[in-house]
């Protein structure tokens, strides 16, 4: 039989109203009384009715996490941090997947904004004006997206590209190719800016292969275009695409890294499992998820608007990259 608030009141020798105040508005109850109520609730295993508590506090106890693609391991790392931090803060997570569709994302944000205490928007793809419209007055924190008025947790994509370009340049690569992410991706825009700056400083030329969906299958087309452009190295928007590039090059009889070096971004678990193992840029994904929850709970607790957080990245060198072994005459469109 479920333990009720009446059982807790009897155990603590207080009224039912006192138990309710102690659990929902603790500042209204004397410290010794509140401690006695909490101890009684713990001993009995009492779980407050979430719907009733919502009526009292105006809180649902849920935060919403909006993700572009749940099948992408990059977001699983962030979600692990979100789930852990939310649990520690006493929140539940309502998770929705937008399938990389901005229209679906807008609809889902509008639907759940009224059902949660706050939102965590991961790599949002929708335009800024639409984002502000659909999120309404619901408190929100962004991950991998910068919008005025919203706290954000960011991965230093520009510095990651700087590290990659400097490394490839040191290996003798002078003509590389970039397989970009979605056109709506803020992170892709940041990586392109980082590439342009790094290439200008190092003398490496970067061939723009165009935007792609950030999925494994997109790697095949990117690999074909890079071979046509006679590049000696390919940098992919993420590890999934890079792994697809490696697979396509293998099918075409191109040795990685003797004939073509390949690098990704994110350092998902699969990056170190294949052969060759993937050179990539590692981001602290679990820390990013925890930081996003920390910013949101600070807002929910009535604190001042928190400052965003920029997380450092690091180059992870593995066997998919190597020194240039033969020169190629190349042609193509450079990133600007």
C-alpha positions as a printed NumPy array, in Angstrom:
array([[  0.   ,   0.   ,   0.   ],
       [  1.349,   3.421,  -0.977],
       [  2.534,   5.745,   1.761],
       [  0.402,   8.9  ,   1.98 ],
       [  1.002,  12.393,   3.293],
       [ -1.252,  11.456,   6.217],
       [  1.205,   8.684,   7.185],
       [  4.091,  11.158,   7.14 ],
       [  2.145,  13.637,   9.289],
       [  1.392,  10.917,  11.844],
       [  5.04 ,   9.745,  11.918],
       [  6.353,  13.301,  12.339],
       [  3.576,  14.242,  14.783],
       [  2.535,  17.305,  12.786],
       [ -0.479,  18.297,  10.699],
       [ -0.939,  17.346,   7.062],
       [ -0.699,  21.054,   6.158],
       [  2.687,  21.265,   7.885],
       [  3.979,  18.305,   5.885],
       [  2.778,  19.931,   2.669],
       [  4.514,  23.215,   3.515],
       [  7.706,  21.472,   4.633],
       [  8.013,  19.682,   1.282],
       [  6.81 ,  22.429,  -1.073],
       [  7.626,  25.71 ,   0.721],
       [ 10.296,  24.863,   3.306],
       [ 10.995,  28.522,   4.177],
       [  7.581,  28.687,   5.856],
       [  8.381,  25.899,   8.331],
       [ 10.715,  25.943,  11.336],
       [ 14.002,  24.206,  10.641],
       [ 13.58 ,  21.55 ,  13.354],
       [ 10.044,  20.757,  12.199],
       [ 11.119,  20.582,   8.564],
       [ 13.945,  18.199,   9.452],
       [ 11.516,  15.961,  11.339],
       [  9.121,  15.852,   8.385],
       [ 11.9  ,  15.045,   5.906],
       [ 13.234,  12.301,   8.134],
       [  9.759,  10.773,   8.467],
       [  9.243,  10.919,   4.699],
       [ 12.573,   9.173,   4.115],
       [ 11.869,   6.445,   6.664],
       [  8.457,   5.711,   5.154],
       [  9.596,   6.017,   1.538],
       [  7.068,   8.74 ,   0.783],
       [  6.985,  10.1  ,  -2.779],
       [  4.971,  13.348,  -3.175],
       [  2.304,  13.353,  -5.863],
       [  3.97 ,  15.242,  -8.696],
       [  0.735,  16.639, -10.117],
       [ -0.358,  17.972,  -6.74 ],
       [  3.043,  19.472,  -6.064],
       [  2.91 ,  21.175,  -9.441],
       [ -0.312,  22.929,  -8.449],
       [  1.303,  24.176,  -5.249],
       [  4.714,  25.222,  -6.563],
       [  3.957,  26.045, -10.186],
       [  6.706,  23.585, -11.171],
       [  6.301,  20.372, -13.137],
       [  9.605,  18.823, -12.069],
       [ 10.482,  18.22 , -15.736],
       [ 12.995,  19.848, -18.053],
       [ 12.804,  19.331, -21.791],
       [ 15.765,  18.248, -23.907],
       [ 15.337,  18.812, -27.649],
       [ 17.791,  16.819, -29.794],
       [ 18.299,  16.872, -33.599],
       [ 19.114,  13.168, -33.926],
       [ 19.058,  10.581, -31.148],
       [ 20.917,   8.08 , -33.338],
       [ 23.974,  10.366, -33.41 ],
       [ 26.359,   9.202, -30.641],
       [ 27.549,  12.779, -30.178],
       [ 24.247,  13.706, -28.531],
       [ 24.189,  10.556, -26.414],
       [ 27.296,  11.796, -24.631],
       [ 25.675,  15.16 , -23.894],
       [ 22.439,  13.503, -22.779],
       [ 24.318,  11.305, -20.339],
       [ 25.543,  14.44 , -18.583],
       [ 22.088,  16.027, -18.732],
       [ 20.397,  12.986, -17.209],
       [ 22.927,  12.676, -14.39 ],
       [ 22.842,  16.363, -13.464],
       [ 19.042,  16.558, -13.704],
       [ 18.637,  13.56 , -11.414],
       [ 20.971,  15.109,  -8.858],
       [ 18.934,  18.336,  -8.988],
       [ 15.624,  16.484,  -8.553],
       [ 14.384,  16.92 , -12.111],
       [ 13.081,  14.493, -14.691],
       [ 14.028,  14.849, -18.374],
       [ 11.469,  14.932, -21.183],
       [ 13.364,  14.018, -24.356],
       [ 12.244,  14.733, -27.929],
       [ 13.962,  14.03 , -31.261],
       [ 13.467,  16.472, -34.155],
       [ 14.933,  14.192, -36.883],
       [ 17.136,  17.077, -38.152],
       [ 14.005,  18.904, -39.35 ],
       [ 13.705,  22.602, -38.35 ],
       [  9.904,  22.61 , -38.831],
       [  9.501,  19.574, -36.585],
       [ 11.816,  21.177, -34.041],
       [  9.719,  24.347, -33.915],
       [  6.507,  22.356, -33.457],
       [  7.974,  20.214, -30.676],
       [  9.442,  23.156, -28.773],
       [  6.084,  24.932, -28.914],
       [  4.31 ,  21.807, -27.672],
       [  6.508,  20.943, -24.703],
       [  7.366,  24.489, -23.562],
       [  4.135,  24.555, -21.547],
       [  4.762,  21.14 , -20.009],
       [  8.253,  21.695, -18.584],
       [  9.974,  24.109, -16.226],
       [ 12.769,  24.821, -18.712],
       [ 14.29 ,  23.767, -22.016],
       [ 17.683,  22.481, -23.127],
       [ 18.011,  22.967, -26.887],
       [ 20.838,  20.909, -28.38 ],
       [ 22.298,  22.172, -31.683],
       [ 19.052,  23.915, -32.581],
       [ 18.526,  24.34 , -36.335],
       [ 15.614,  26.817, -36.421],
       [ 16.044,  30.536, -37.227],
       [ 16.554,  32.883, -34.278],
       [ 13.23 ,  34.706, -34.693],
       [ 11.344,  31.416, -34.8  ],
       [ 13.239,  30.097, -31.79 ],
       [ 12.277,  33.132, -29.724],
       [  8.671,  32.783, -30.829],
       [  8.172,  29.088, -30.038],
       [ 10.112,  29.003, -26.773],
       [  7.979,  31.878, -25.453],
       [  8.513,  32.713, -21.807],
       [  9.922,  29.26 , -21.001],
       [ 13.47 ,  29.487, -19.675],
       [ 15.919,  27.909, -22.095],
       [ 19.614,  27.089, -22.38 ],
       [ 21.288,  26.355, -25.707],
       [ 24.032,  23.878, -26.498],
       [ 26.218,  24.404, -29.568],
       [ 24.268,  27.485, -30.631],
       [ 24.684,  31.161, -29.754],
       [ 21.584,  33.395, -29.718],
       [ 21.391,  36.785, -27.945],
       [ 19.39 ,  36.545, -24.729],
       [ 19.933,  32.815, -24.195],
       [ 22.64 ,  31.303, -21.96 ],
       [ 24.675,  28.775, -23.933],
       [ 27.183,  25.976, -23.509],
       [ 29.529,  25.974, -26.48 ],
       [ 32.251,  23.675, -27.784],
       [ 35.232,  25.623, -29.109],
       [ 34.832,  24.483, -32.718],
       [ 37.071,  27.189, -34.131],
       [ 40.004,  26.16 , -31.979],
       [ 39.403,  22.515, -32.854],
       [ 39.77 ,  23.346, -36.521],
       [ 42.904,  25.359, -35.798],
       [ 44.457,  22.332, -34.127],
       [ 43.499,  20.052, -37.028],
       [ 44.817,  22.379, -39.742],
       [ 48.104,  22.976, -37.936],
       [ 48.556,  19.228, -37.473],
       [ 47.787,  18.375, -41.098],
       [ 50.018,  21.204, -42.288],
       [ 52.865,  19.818, -40.204],
       [ 52.381,  16.483, -41.981],
       [ 52.922,  18.211, -45.325],
       [ 49.302,  18.526, -46.467],
       [ 48.783,  21.641, -48.523],
       [ 45.438,  20.871, -50.13 ],
       [ 42.731,  19.522, -47.853],
       [ 38.971,  19.163, -48.251],
       [ 36.176,  20.021, -45.798],
       [ 32.956,  17.986, -45.76 ],
       [ 30.663,  20.415, -43.969],
       [ 27.559,  19.861, -41.884],
       [ 23.982,  21.123, -42.363],
       [ 23.543,  24.623, -43.749],
       [ 21.451,  25.538, -40.67 ],
       [ 24.14 ,  24.388, -38.234],
       [ 25.714,  27.107, -36.062],
       [ 28.543,  24.711, -35.222],
       [ 29.325,  24.234, -38.918],
       [ 29.513,  28.004, -39.416],
       [ 31.944,  28.226, -36.49 ],
       [ 34.077,  25.42 , -37.914],
       [ 34.198,  27.112, -41.303],
       [ 35.34 ,  30.351, -39.662],
       [ 38.006,  28.451, -37.767],
       [ 39.134,  26.739, -40.965],
       [ 39.377,  29.975, -42.926],
       [ 41.453,  31.616, -40.209],
       [ 43.736,  28.61 , -39.72 ],
       [ 44.282,  28.086, -43.439],
       [ 45.154,  31.749, -43.912],
       [ 47.792,  31.502, -41.204],
       [ 49.298,  28.17 , -42.281],
       [ 49.256,  28.255, -46.069],
       [ 46.994,  25.194, -46.276],
       [ 44.309,  25.437, -48.943],
       [ 40.883,  24.025, -48.119],
       [ 38.499,  22.726, -50.793],
       [ 34.851,  23.205, -49.819],
       [ 32.933,  20.03 , -50.633],
       [ 29.632,  21.653, -49.629],
       [ 27.074,  20.999, -46.87 ],
       [ 25.994,  17.47 , -46.005],
       [ 23.597,  15.799, -43.624],
       [ 25.672,  14.882, -40.532],
       [ 25.264,  11.132, -41.049],
       [ 27.438,   8.148, -41.964],
       [ 26.003,   7.744, -45.473],
       [ 27.009,  11.3  , -46.419],
       [ 30.651,  10.259, -46.194],
       [ 30.512,   8.37 , -49.484],
       [ 29.666,  11.434, -51.564],
       [ 32.212,  13.53 , -49.661],
       [ 34.95 ,  10.984, -50.367],
       [ 34.165,  10.923, -54.076],
       [ 34.277,  14.716, -54.283],
       [ 37.564,  14.881, -52.371],
       [ 39.173,  12.391, -54.756],
       [ 37.906,  14.367, -57.725],
       [ 39.418,  17.525, -56.2  ],
       [ 42.7  ,  15.643, -55.68 ],
       [ 42.953,  16.594, -52.014],
       [ 45.412,  14.761, -49.77 ],
       [ 43.329,  15.032, -46.585],
       [ 39.652,  15.288, -45.666],
       [ 38.226,  16.94 , -42.555],
       [ 34.628,  15.918, -41.89 ],
       [ 32.039,  17.883, -39.895],
       [ 31.693,  14.987, -37.466],
       [ 32.997,  11.507, -36.795],
       [ 30.004,   9.748, -38.347],
       [ 30.698,  11.386, -41.697],
       [ 34.436,  10.73 , -41.344],
       [ 33.798,   7.027, -40.766],
       [ 31.646,   7.006, -43.902],
       [ 34.501,   8.655, -45.801],
       [ 36.945,   5.971, -44.647],
       [ 34.555,   3.206, -45.737],
       [ 34.07 ,   4.719, -49.193],
       [ 37.808,   5.211, -49.717],
       [ 38.389,   1.578, -48.771],
       [ 35.76 ,   0.495, -51.322],
       [ 37.538,   2.523, -53.987],
       [ 40.915,   1.041, -53.145],
       [ 42.35 ,   4.224, -51.633],
       [ 44.579,   3.548, -48.646],
       [ 43.993,   5.595, -45.482],
       [ 46.274,   7.289, -44.529],
       [ 48.984,   6.501, -47.143],
       [ 46.981,   7.999, -50.008],
       [ 44.404,  10.072, -48.123],
       [ 44.287,  11.265, -44.522],
       [ 40.882,  11.521, -42.825],
       [ 39.897,  13.405, -39.669],
       [ 36.606,  13.922, -37.864],
       [ 35.217,  15.929, -34.983],
       [ 33.597,  14.913, -31.621],
       [ 35.534,  11.748, -30.637],
       [ 32.518,   9.469, -30.343],
       [ 33.18 ,   5.945, -29.061],
       [ 33.249,   4.431, -32.564],
       [ 36.12 ,   6.713, -33.596],
       [ 38.63 ,   4.498, -31.803],
       [ 37.076,   1.14 , -32.685],
       [ 37.647,   0.779, -36.418],
       [ 40.695,   0.311, -38.569],
       [ 42.225,   2.728, -39.115],
       [ 41.317,   4.433, -35.871],
       [ 40.037,   7.938, -36.484],
       [ 41.968,  11.126, -35.794],
       [ 39.473,  13.608, -34.384],
       [ 38.817,  16.524, -32.064],
       [ 37.52 ,  15.505, -28.642],
       [ 34.873,  17.569, -26.88 ],
       [ 33.887,  17.098, -23.194],
       [ 30.356,  15.969, -24.002],
       [ 29.213,  14.775, -20.57 ],
       [ 30.581,  17.952, -18.998],
       [ 28.639,  19.963, -21.58 ],
       [ 25.395,  18.269, -20.555],
       [ 26.058,  18.875, -16.879],
       [ 26.93 ,  22.517, -17.52 ],
       [ 23.702,  23.07 , -19.463],
       [ 21.612,  21.691, -16.59 ],
       [ 23.558,  23.827, -14.102],
       [ 22.798,  26.991, -16.076],
       [ 19.117,  26.085, -16.36 ],
       [ 18.631,  25.211, -12.675],
       [ 20.296,  28.495, -11.742],
       [ 17.653,  30.3  , -13.786],
       [ 14.826,  28.216, -12.348],
       [ 15.989,  29.008,  -8.814],
       [ 15.616,  32.708,  -9.499],
       [ 19.272,  33.565,  -9.905],
       [ 20.613,  36.247, -12.198],
       [ 20.866,  35.342, -15.864],
       [ 23.918,  33.037, -15.957],
       [ 26.831,  33.576, -18.26 ],
       [ 27.451,  30.998, -20.932],
       [ 30.288,  28.518, -20.952],
       [ 32.895,  27.799, -23.635],
       [ 34.39 ,  24.321, -23.331],
       [ 37.892,  23.563, -24.632],
       [ 38.592,  20.791, -27.142],
       [ 41.702,  18.74 , -27.862],
       [ 43.173,  17.011, -30.877],
       [ 43.293,  13.209, -30.656],
       [ 45.774,  11.78 , -33.167],
       [ 45.175,   8.221, -34.359],
       [ 46.047,   6.146, -37.403],
       [ 43.698,   7.67 , -40.021],
       [ 46.125,  10.537, -40.678],
       [ 49.718,  10.54 , -41.816],
       [ 52.36 ,  12.413, -43.75 ],
       [ 51.823,  13.117, -47.44 ],
       [ 53.386,  10.271, -49.42 ],
       [ 52.772,  11.5  , -52.929],
       [ 51.91 ,  14.849, -54.405],
       [ 48.81 ,  15.543, -56.394],
       [ 47.852,  18.32 , -58.752],
       [ 44.614,  19.636, -57.337],
       [ 41.786,  21.885, -58.249],
       [ 38.628,  22.954, -56.51 ],
       [ 36.698,  25.62 , -54.648],
       [ 38.4  ,  27.024, -51.547],
       [ 36.692,  27.862, -48.272],
       [ 36.458,  31.605, -47.778]])
